[in-house]
Structure formats: structure tokens, C-alpha cells
Amino acid sequence: MNSLAYIFLFYWVVFLQGCSDNAIVNIFDKKITQNRIECMKLVLFPPDEKIEKTLKKLYSFDDSCAVKFEVSKKSGIVCNSNQNSQKKALTNFPSSYLRMQIKNKRLLYSYYIDLDHDVTSEDVEKAFARIQKDLIF
């Protein structure tokens, strides 16, 4: 392979990594991927009107449902520890996260992603699209 091919391959790999989703998804009960979820109750902590509005556009939540769709987020994460100074210098240290979990008496499914910006509606839509890909609504 000539040097031009290596350069092309390098940029292709970098491009693919830049487009990858670095979310962590855990399925704690495989049955959740096989059975249709009839309804979910939205639980949002801390309350966030933008996230709630976005999710309610994507799904019709039911407050009387036993299955909980729990969403949590945190922004403005700062690490002041000197032990992480090399990691902060070499990587894009996360400043927020978004977590979405589905529970029915116990944890069934979890989606988690670190972000280098405050949680946006696009982050919520992307996360919910991933959950819809994994589960049957």
C-alpha cells in the first residue's frame, strides 16, 4: 500500500471516530428487548422544561404507568483534582452527562453519555432514538 492510501485510511478512521456515539448502554433484563413496552411514566431529575418538552414530543408518557422512564442530567461538572490534570490536558474532559433509565421495580435498561457541553434537545433526541432502536414501543 502506498503512502497516499495510508493517509486516506488514517483520515477515514479519524472521521469514523468523530461520528461515533460514545454512549454506554446496558441492558439488565434481555426480556425488555423482546417485549413491547406498553407505557412509561416520565421522571425527570432535576426538573428541566426543555428536556421534558423534547421527550413529550417523542413519546406519550402516562403518569399512571408502573414502568418508569427516569432521566437525569448534570451540567457544569468541574474536576479540581490535580490527579486528573494529565487526563484533562490530553482529552476533552466532560462537563455534563445525560442518563436515561427504564425501571419496573428494578433497573431494566440504562443509557449514559458524557458530554463536553450542556445537555441540548439534540442530545435528548439522539439518546431517545438509540433507546427506540434497542427496544419495542
C-alpha positions in Angstrom: 0.0 0.0 0.0 1.4 3.4 -0.9 1.6 6.4 1.4 -1.4 8.1 -0.1 -3.5 5.0 0.7 -2.2 5.1 4.3 -3.1 8.8 4.6 -6.6 8.1 3.3 -7.1 5.2 5.7 -5.9 7.4 8.6 -8.4 10.2 7.8 -11.2 7.7 7.3 -10.6 6.2 10.7 -10.5 9.6 12.3 -13.7 10.6 10.5 -15.5 7.5 11.8 -14.3 8.0 15.3 -15.6 11.6 15.2 -19.0 10.4 14.2 -19.2 7.5 16.7 -21.6 7.5 19.7 -19.7 7.2 22.9 -22.8 6.4 24.9 -22.8 3.5 27.4 -25.9 1.3 27.1 -26.6 -1.5 29.5 -29.5 -4.0 29.1 -30.1 -5.6 32.5 -33.0 -7.7 31.5 -33.0 -9.2 28.0 -36.8 -9.6 28.0 -37.1 -5.8 27.6 -35.7 -6.1 24.1 -38.3 -8.8 23.1 -41.5 -7.5 24.7 -43.3 -4.4 23.8 -43.3 -1.6 26.4 -46.9 -0.5 26.6 -46.4 2.7 28.6 -43.9 4.7 30.6 -44.1 7.3 33.3 -41.6 10.2 32.9 -39.5 11.0 35.9 -37.1 13.9 35.4 -34.4 15.0 37.9 -33.6 17.7 38.2 -36.7 19.2 36.5 -35.8 20.7 33.1 -38.6 22.2 31.0 -36.6 21.9 27.7 -35.8 18.2 28.2 -39.4 17.4 29.3 -40.8 19.2 26.3 -38.5 17.4 23.9 -39.3 14.0 25.4 -43.0 14.6 25.4 -42.8 15.4 21.6 -41.1 12.0 21.1 -43.4 9.8 23.3 -46.8 10.0 25.1 -45.9 9.4 28.7 -48.5 8.1 31.2 -48.3 9.2 34.8 -50.3 6.1 35.9 -47.8 3.6 34.4 -45.7 1.3 36.6 -42.7 1.4 34.2 -40.6 4.5 34.9 -38.5 6.3 32.3 -36.1 8.2 34.6 -33.9 11.0 33.1 -31.2 12.7 35.0 -28.6 15.2 33.9 -25.9 17.3 35.4 -24.1 20.3 33.9 -21.1 22.3 34.9 -19.1 19.4 36.1 -15.6 20.6 37.1 -12.8 18.4 38.3 -10.3 20.3 40.5 -8.2 17.3 41.4 -4.5 17.5 40.4 -4.6 13.8 39.9 -6.6 14.3 36.7 -4.6 17.1 35.3 -2.9 15.0 32.6 -6.3 13.5 31.6 -7.8 17.0 31.4 -4.9 18.2 29.3 -4.9 15.4 26.8 -8.7 14.7 26.5 -11.9 16.6 26.3 -12.9 16.3 29.9 -16.7 16.0 30.2 -18.6 19.0 31.7 -22.0 17.3 31.8 -23.8 14.0 31.4 -27.2 12.6 30.4 -28.6 9.4 31.9 -31.9 7.7 30.8 -33.0 4.6 32.6 -36.1 2.3 32.3 -37.2 0.7 35.6 -40.0 -1.6 36.7 -39.3 -2.3 40.3 -35.7 -2.8 39.2 -33.4 -1.4 36.6 -34.0 -2.9 33.2 -32.2 -0.6 30.7 -29.7 2.3 31.0 -28.3 4.8 28.6 -25.5 7.1 29.7 -23.3 9.7 27.9 -20.7 12.2 29.0 -20.9 15.5 27.1 -18.4 18.3 26.7 -21.4 20.8 26.6 -24.7 21.4 28.4 -27.4 18.9 27.5 -29.3 20.0 24.4 -32.6 18.9 22.9 -30.5 17.3 20.1 -28.7 15.2 22.8 -32.0 14.1 24.2 -33.4 13.2 20.8 -30.3 11.3 19.9 -30.5 9.3 23.2 -34.1 8.5 22.7 -33.6 7.4 19.1 -30.9 5.0 20.4 -33.4 3.6 23.0 -36.1 3.2 20.3 -33.6 1.3 18.2 -32.9 -1.1 21.1 -36.5 -1.5 22.4 -40.0 -2.0 21.2 -42.5 0.8 22.0 
